[in-house]
Amino acid sequence: MTVLALAVTGRGLVDPSEPVIRADDEGLLRGRAAFETLRVYGGRPFRLEEHLDRLTASAASIGLPAVERRRLQVLVGLVLPKAEHGDATLRLVWTAGPAGGVPSALALLGEVPDWIETARERGASAVSLLGLRASAPWLLPGVKSTSYAVNMAAEAEARRRGVDEALFVDADGIVLEGTVTNVWWRVGDTLFTPSLDLGILAGVTRATLMELAPESGYRVEEGAYPLAQLLAAEEAFTSSSVRELMPLVEIDGTLLGRGPACETLQEGLRRLAANV
Ligand SMILES: Cc1ncc(COP(=O)(O)O)c(C=O)c1O
């Protein structure tokens, strides 16, 4: 990630190469921190308030001090002017701080990685890997904590197997989500996506697609679906704030066709982002 700007509570804008987290911050020592990643379009963050809502909920699930929304909004305001050509990625971090101490808040503005558009054009390949179906609250279902080492290890395993990304399925073969994405597929005019009660992350893009689908002529069905159903779909794609919609053209060696839903909804997302 190429960092364009960094702002930190209590200090404001700082040189991105400077250290900003205390060595005894529990975010660093135990992964007790929450984060969000979103896109900035034309200098404006897309659905910032929804991301701040999710950050607040994640922080509460991990038992972090309550997110101070205003502080984060101020940090965002500091880094935004540094968005190159108006488009960028924005990462927000809220840490536990040292035991009994105050949390740290960071806003990092970064370049949108070039590989995303290349991958969107050629379509992505994926492998299914066993993932955790988190149900009990201490397994942190749907929480975006910085304890993402498992997700990153799954992504590395996918690359080792020569594909772009990993899709988590539970021990019963039920499709969950990608390592940093939600998963969708289409049969006829119906879009299928795993339901949130499977313990997956409530993607902000997922919610946006739920809004966009009906006006694009698609109905959405949420549920617990076996991998075989995804492999038999007419098209499949992932959704996330940074990668947006990414067509999946191969899963576990099965080739999938490209289809109109991914393209139409990607256009709808961009249109929405341009008008906010
Ligand atoms: C595990 C996981 N699922 C889904 C998503 C997609 O969420 P969003 O659309 O809010 O970016 C992410 C994104 O960070 C994620 O990490």
PDBQT file of the ligand as one rigid body, heavy atoms in Angstrom, charges set to zero:
ROOT
HETATM    1  C1  LIG A 301     -13.924 -10.522   5.633  1.00  0.00    +0.000 C 
HETATM    2  C2  LIG A 301     -14.540  -9.440   4.802  1.00  0.00    +0.000 A 
HETATM    3  N1  LIG A 301     -15.732  -9.658   4.220  1.00  0.00    +0.000 NA
HETATM    4  C3  LIG A 301     -16.316  -8.716   3.442  1.00  0.00    +0.000 A 
HETATM    5  C4  LIG A 301     -15.712  -7.479   3.216  1.00  0.00    +0.000 A 
HETATM    6  C5  LIG A 301     -16.378  -6.450   2.333  1.00  0.00    +0.000 C 
HETATM    7  O1  LIG A 301     -16.837  -5.349   3.104  1.00  0.00    +0.000 OA
HETATM    8  P1  LIG A 301     -17.015  -3.886   2.510  1.00  0.00    +0.000 P 
HETATM    9  O2  LIG A 301     -17.941  -3.998   1.346  1.00  0.00    +0.000 OA
HETATM   10  O3  LIG A 301     -17.621  -3.110   3.628  1.00  0.00    +0.000 OA
HETATM   11  O4  LIG A 301     -15.672  -3.387   2.117  1.00  0.00    +0.000 OA
HETATM   12  C6  LIG A 301     -14.483  -7.213   3.807  1.00  0.00    +0.000 A 
HETATM   13  C7  LIG A 301     -13.854  -5.910   3.572  1.00  0.00    +0.000 C 
HETATM   14  O5  LIG A 301     -13.051  -5.436   4.207  1.00  0.00    +0.000 OA
HETATM   15  C8  LIG A 301     -13.877  -8.203   4.639  1.00  0.00    +0.000 A 
HETATM   16  O6  LIG A 301     -12.701  -7.987   5.219  1.00  0.00    +0.000 OA
ENDROOT
TORSDOF 0
